[in-house]
Amino acid sequence: MTQEKFLEKIIEKLKKPETKWDAVIYLKEVKSPEYLNIFMQHLDEPDPFIRALMSEKLGSLQDTKAVPALTQLLKDPDLHVRKTTKDALLKFGVQAIPGIISSLADKDYYFRQRVVNFIQALGKPVIPVLSQEIEHSNWIVANKILEIIWKIGGAQAEEALIQAIEIENVRKSAILFLGLSASKKAVPKLLEIFKHYSLRRMVISSLMRIGEEEAYPLIVKSLNFCSYNITKQAQEAIVKIGQPMLPYLLAALRKKRSHKGNIIESTSKIDFRPIYKELHNIAQNDQEIEGLLFDFKILKKKTSELQTDLSEKSLSSNIPKIRKSSKIPLKIGKYI
C-alpha cells in the first residue's frame, strides 16, 4: 500500500467516532508537503471537524500552493472552521498575499471583509508587499489594497499613499486617504498635482482636512475658477479653516484679477471682524467691492450713504434750536 492510499484511509477513519482521535494523532505527525493535494481534496468534507483539521494541517505544511484553497474556506458557514483557517493563513505571513489578494474583488461582502481582516492582522510588515501588488491588480482590488494600507497606518503607510498618487487607477483614493490621515508630509505633492483639473476638487478637500498653512493660498486661488464644484469645495475649506484664512482672502481681494464676489462671499461666512477696517478702507476706493460688501452684509451701509448721513447730521447741527423757555413776541397788528 502506498503512503498516499494509507493517508486516505487515515482520513476515512476521521469520519468514524470510534477511530477519529487515533486518526487525528497520526495526522499530526505528517509533515511532508508532498501530501498537500490529499489534504486540499478534503477541504469540502461535510463534517466541519474534518474541514478544520485539513485547514490546520495545510497551515502547518506552509506550502503557498494551498493559500487560494484556504482562502475560499473563509466562506465556510462554520465559525470554528473560519477561525482555524485564519490561523492557518497567518502562519504563511506576508507570503500568503499573492494567493489571497484577488479575493478582494469577490462579490460576497462578508467574505471580502474576512480577507481584509486577515491582511490587516499581518500588520505593518505587509505594507511593502501590498504596495507592489497595486500596479498588478485591477481597479477594484488596487483601491481596496490602498484602503487596507491606510487602515494599518503609520509612517510607512503614509509614504506608500504618497507614492500611490503616481498610479493613475488609485490616485483619487490616495488623495482621499492622505486627507483623512491629515498627512502634512503629503502637502507638497498635493500642491503639485493640483494642476490636473480632474483632481482639484479632491485635492482641496484633502488640504482642508490637513489644515496646513502652506496650502491656504491655493485654496483661495481656487475661488477664481469657473467650475462651481471647485469653488464650492474651496468655500467649504475656507469656512472650516476659519479666521487663519482672512489674510489670504484680503490679499486676493486686493488683486486686480480675482473673483471678488466669491472672495467676499467666503469672507462673509467666517468671523471677519479682524479685517473689517481693511475691508472698509478698500471699499472707499472701489465701488464694486463696496457693493459686494454691502450685498453680503459685511458693510451695513455703503460708504456713500455713510457720507450722506454724516453731511446731513452736520447740516442739522448748524440749525439753531428754539428753546422751550424762549418767548417770542407776536406782533398781531402788523398782519391785520
C-alpha positions as CSV (number, residue, x, y, z in Angstrom):
1,M,0.0,0.0,0.0
2,T,1.4,3.4,-1.0
3,Q,1.7,6.2,1.5
4,E,-1.0,8.2,-0.3
5,K,-3.5,5.4,0.0
6,F,-2.6,4.8,3.6
7,L,-3.2,8.5,4.3
8,E,-6.6,8.3,2.6
9,K,-7.6,5.5,4.9
10,I,-6.5,7.5,7.9
11,I,-8.7,10.4,6.7
12,E,-11.6,8.0,6.3
13,K,-11.1,7.0,10.0
14,L,-11.8,10.6,10.9
15,K,-15.4,10.0,9.8
16,K,-16.0,7.3,12.4
17,P,-16.4,8.4,16.1
18,E,-14.5,5.3,17.4
19,T,-11.4,5.9,15.3
20,K,-11.5,9.7,14.9
21,W,-9.0,10.6,17.6
22,D,-6.5,7.9,16.6
23,A,-6.5,9.4,13.1
24,V,-6.0,12.9,14.4
25,I,-2.9,11.8,16.3
26,Y,-1.5,10.2,13.3
27,L,-2.1,13.2,11.0
28,K,-0.3,15.5,13.5
29,E,2.8,13.6,12.6
30,V,2.6,14.1,8.9
31,K,4.9,16.9,8.0
32,S,5.8,16.3,4.4
33,P,4.4,18.8,1.8
34,E,4.1,16.0,-0.8
35,Y,0.7,15.1,0.7
36,L,-0.6,18.7,0.1
37,N,-3.1,17.7,-2.6
38,I,-4.6,15.0,-0.4
39,F,-5.4,17.4,2.4
40,M,-6.7,20.0,-0.1
41,Q,-9.1,17.5,-1.6
42,H,-10.8,17.0,1.8
43,L,-11.4,20.7,2.5
44,D,-15.0,20.3,1.3
45,E,-15.9,17.4,3.7
46,P,-19.4,17.6,5.1
47,D,-18.0,17.3,8.7
48,P,-16.8,20.8,9.8
49,F,-14.4,19.0,12.2
50,I,-12.5,17.4,9.2
51,R,-12.6,20.7,7.3
52,A,-11.0,22.5,10.2
53,L,-8.4,19.7,10.7
54,M,-7.4,19.8,7.0
55,S,-7.1,23.6,7.2
56,E,-4.9,23.4,10.2
57,K,-2.7,20.7,8.5
58,L,-2.3,22.8,5.4
59,G,-1.2,25.8,7.5
60,S,1.5,23.7,9.3
61,L,2.9,22.5,5.9
62,Q,3.3,26.2,4.8
63,D,3.2,25.5,1.1
64,T,1.8,28.6,-0.6
65,K,0.1,26.5,-3.2
66,A,-2.6,25.9,-0.5
67,V,-3.3,29.6,0.0
68,P,-6.1,30.1,-2.6
69,A,-7.9,27.0,-1.4
70,L,-7.6,28.0,2.3
71,T,-8.8,31.5,1.4
72,Q,-12.0,30.1,0.0
73,L,-12.5,28.3,3.3
74,L,-13.0,31.7,4.9
75,K,-16.5,31.5,3.3
76,D,-17.3,28.4,5.4
77,P,-20.6,28.6,7.4
78,D,-18.9,27.1,10.4
79,L,-17.3,29.7,12.8
80,H,-14.7,27.2,14.1
81,V,-13.6,26.3,10.5
82,R,-13.2,30.0,9.6
83,K,-11.2,30.8,12.8
84,T,-8.9,27.8,12.2
85,T,-8.4,28.8,8.6
86,K,-7.5,32.3,9.5
87,D,-4.9,31.0,12.0
88,A,-3.6,28.6,9.3
89,L,-3.2,31.5,6.8
90,L,-1.4,33.6,9.4
91,K,1.3,31.0,9.6
92,F,2.2,32.0,6.0
93,G,2.6,35.6,6.9
94,V,3.1,38.0,4.0
95,Q,3.8,35.1,1.7
96,A,0.1,34.5,1.6
97,I,-0.6,37.9,-0.1
98,P,-0.1,36.9,-3.8
99,G,-2.5,33.9,-3.3
100,I,-5.2,35.8,-1.4
101,I,-5.2,39.3,-2.9
102,S,-7.6,38.6,-5.8
103,S,-10.3,37.7,-3.3
104,L,-10.7,41.4,-2.5
105,A,-12.9,41.6,-5.7
106,D,-15.2,38.8,-4.6
107,K,-18.9,39.5,-4.7
108,D,-19.5,38.2,-1.2
109,Y,-19.2,41.2,1.1
110,Y,-18.7,39.2,4.3
111,F,-16.0,37.1,2.7
112,R,-14.2,40.2,1.5
113,Q,-14.3,41.6,5.0
114,R,-12.7,38.5,6.4
115,V,-10.0,38.7,3.8
116,V,-9.4,42.4,4.7
117,N,-9.3,41.5,8.4
118,F,-6.7,38.8,7.8
119,I,-4.5,41.1,5.7
120,Q,-4.7,43.8,8.4
121,A,-3.8,41.3,11.0
122,L,-0.4,40.9,9.3
123,G,0.4,44.5,10.4
124,K,3.0,46.9,9.1
125,P,5.3,44.2,7.5
126,V,2.6,43.6,4.8
127,I,2.7,47.2,3.5
128,P,5.6,46.9,1.1
129,V,4.1,43.7,-0.3
130,L,0.7,45.3,-0.8
131,S,2.3,48.3,-2.5
132,Q,3.9,46.0,-5.1
133,E,0.5,44.4,-5.7
134,I,-1.2,47.7,-6.5
135,E,0.3,48.1,-10.0
136,H,-0.5,44.5,-11.0
137,S,-4.1,44.5,-9.7
138,N,-7.4,45.6,-11.3
139,W,-9.1,48.9,-10.2
140,I,-11.3,47.3,-7.6
141,V,-8.5,45.3,-5.9
142,A,-6.0,48.1,-6.1
143,N,-8.2,50.6,-4.4
144,K,-9.1,48.1,-1.7
145,I,-5.4,47.5,-1.1
146,L,-4.9,51.2,-0.6
147,E,-7.7,51.3,1.9
148,I,-6.0,48.5,3.9
149,I,-2.7,50.3,3.8
150,W,-4.5,53.4,5.2
151,K,-6.1,51.4,8.0
152,I,-2.8,49.8,9.0
153,G,-1.4,53.4,9.3
154,G,1.9,54.7,10.4
155,A,4.8,56.4,8.6
156,Q,5.3,53.5,6.2
157,A,1.7,53.6,5.2
158,E,1.9,57.4,4.7
159,E,4.8,57.0,2.4
160,A,3.1,54.3,0.4
161,L,0.0,56.5,0.0
162,I,2.1,59.4,-1.3
163,Q,3.8,57.1,-3.8
164,A,0.4,55.8,-4.9
165,I,-0.5,59.3,-6.2
166,E,1.6,58.5,-9.2
167,I,-0.5,55.4,-10.0
168,E,-3.5,56.5,-12.1
169,N,-6.1,53.9,-11.1
170,V,-5.7,54.6,-7.4
171,R,-4.7,58.3,-7.5
172,K,-8.0,59.7,-6.2
173,S,-8.2,57.1,-3.4
174,A,-4.6,58.1,-2.4
175,I,-5.6,61.8,-2.2
176,L,-8.6,60.9,-0.1
177,F,-6.7,58.7,2.4
178,L,-3.9,61.2,2.8
179,G,-6.5,63.8,3.7
180,L,-8.2,61.5,6.2
181,S,-4.8,60.8,7.7
182,A,-4.1,64.6,7.9
183,S,-0.7,64.0,6.3
184,K,1.3,67.2,6.4
185,K,4.1,65.3,4.5
186,A,1.7,64.9,1.5
187,V,1.0,68.7,1.1
188,P,3.9,69.4,-1.4
189,K,2.7,66.5,-3.6
190,L,-0.9,67.6,-3.4
191,L,0.0,71.1,-4.4
192,E,2.0,69.7,-7.3
193,I,-0.9,67.6,-8.7
194,F,-3.4,70.4,-8.4
195,K,-2.6,71.2,-12.0
196,H,-4.7,68.3,-13.0
197,Y,-8.2,69.7,-13.4
198,S,-10.0,66.4,-12.6
199,L,-8.2,66.1,-9.3
200,R,-8.6,69.7,-8.0
201,R,-11.8,69.1,-6.0
202,M,-10.4,66.1,-4.2
203,V,-7.1,67.9,-3.5
204,I,-8.9,70.9,-2.0
205,S,-11.0,68.5,0.2
206,S,-7.8,66.8,1.5
207,L,-6.0,70.0,2.0
208,M,-8.9,71.2,4.1
209,R,-8.7,68.2,6.3
210,I,-4.9,68.5,6.7
211,G,-5.2,72.3,7.5
212,E,-1.6,73.2,6.6
213,E,-1.0,76.9,6.1
214,E,1.2,76.2,3.0
215,A,-2.0,75.3,1.2
216,Y,-4.1,78.3,2.1
217,P,-3.1,80.5,-1.0
218,L,-4.0,77.7,-3.3
219,I,-7.4,77.2,-1.6
220,V,-8.2,80.9,-2.0
221,K,-6.9,80.8,-5.6
222,S,-9.5,78.1,-6.3
223,L,-12.2,80.7,-5.8
224,N,-11.3,82.2,-9.2
225,F,-12.1,79.0,-11.2
226,C,-15.2,78.8,-13.3
227,S,-16.1,75.4,-12.0
228,Y,-19.0,75.6,-9.5
229,N,-17.9,72.4,-7.8
230,I,-14.3,73.5,-7.3
231,T,-15.3,77.0,-5.9
232,K,-17.9,75.4,-3.6
233,Q,-15.3,73.0,-2.3
234,A,-12.9,75.9,-1.8
235,Q,-15.5,77.8,0.2
236,E,-16.2,74.8,2.4
237,A,-12.5,74.6,3.1
238,I,-12.3,78.3,3.9
239,V,-15.3,78.1,6.3
240,K,-13.8,75.1,8.1
241,I,-10.4,76.6,8.5
242,G,-11.9,79.9,9.6
243,Q,-10.0,83.1,10.6
244,P,-6.5,81.9,9.6
245,M,-7.8,82.3,6.0
246,L,-8.5,86.0,6.4
247,P,-5.1,87.4,5.5
248,Y,-5.1,85.3,2.3
249,L,-8.7,86.4,1.4
250,L,-7.7,90.0,1.9
251,A,-4.6,89.7,-0.2
252,A,-6.7,88.1,-3.0
253,L,-9.3,90.9,-2.8
254,R,-6.6,93.5,-3.5
255,K,-5.5,91.7,-6.7
256,K,-7.0,93.1,-9.9
257,R,-7.7,89.7,-11.5
258,S,-9.7,87.9,-8.9
259,H,-13.3,86.8,-8.5
260,K,-14.2,89.3,-5.9
261,G,-17.7,88.0,-5.5
262,N,-16.5,84.5,-4.4
263,I,-13.8,86.0,-2.1
264,I,-16.3,88.3,-0.3
265,E,-18.9,85.7,-0.1
266,S,-16.4,83.3,1.5
267,T,-15.2,86.1,3.9
268,S,-18.8,86.7,5.0
269,K,-19.2,83.1,6.1
270,I,-16.5,83.4,8.8
271,D,-15.8,85.9,11.6
272,F,-14.3,88.8,9.5
273,R,-14.0,91.3,12.4
274,P,-10.2,91.2,12.5
275,I,-10.0,92.6,8.9
276,Y,-13.2,94.8,9.0
277,K,-11.2,98.1,8.9
278,E,-9.1,96.9,5.9
279,L,-12.3,95.9,4.1
280,H,-13.8,99.3,4.8
281,N,-10.7,101.1,3.5
282,I,-10.7,99.0,0.3
283,A,-14.4,99.8,-0.2
284,Q,-13.8,103.5,-0.1
285,N,-11.7,103.3,-3.3
286,D,-13.6,100.6,-5.1
287,Q,-17.4,100.8,-5.8
288,E,-17.6,97.2,-7.0
289,I,-16.1,95.9,-3.7
290,E,-18.2,98.3,-1.7
291,G,-21.4,97.0,-3.4
292,L,-20.4,93.4,-2.8
293,L,-19.5,94.0,0.9
294,F,-22.9,95.6,1.3
295,D,-24.7,92.7,-0.6
296,F,-23.1,90.1,1.7
297,K,-23.9,92.2,4.8
298,I,-20.3,92.9,5.7
299,L,-21.0,96.6,5.5
300,K,-24.3,97.7,7.0
301,K,-24.3,100.8,4.8
302,K,-22.4,101.8,1.7
303,T,-19.7,104.4,2.1
304,S,-21.7,107.0,0.0
305,E,-24.7,106.5,2.3
306,L,-22.5,106.9,5.3
307,Q,-21.1,110.2,3.9
308,T,-24.7,111.4,3.2
309,D,-25.7,110.6,6.7
310,L,-22.7,112.5,8.1
311,S,-23.3,115.5,5.9
312,E,-27.0,115.6,6.9
313,K,-26.0,115.4,10.6
314,S,-23.5,118.2,10.2
315,L,-26.1,120.5,8.4
316,S,-28.7,119.8,11.1
317,S,-26.3,120.6,13.8
318,N,-25.9,124.1,12.4
319,I,-29.6,124.9,12.6
320,P,-30.4,126.9,15.8
321,K,-32.9,125.1,18.1
322,I,-35.6,127.1,19.7
323,R,-35.5,126.8,23.5
324,K,-38.7,126.0,25.2
325,S,-38.2,128.9,27.6
326,S,-37.8,131.5,24.8
327,K,-40.7,134.0,24.5
328,I,-41.1,135.4,21.0
329,P,-43.4,138.4,21.0
330,L,-46.2,138.1,18.5
331,K,-47.0,141.4,16.6
332,I,-50.6,140.8,15.6
333,G,-51.4,144.3,14.5
334,K,-48.7,144.2,11.7
335,Y,-50.6,141.4,9.8
336,I,-54.1,142.8,10.3
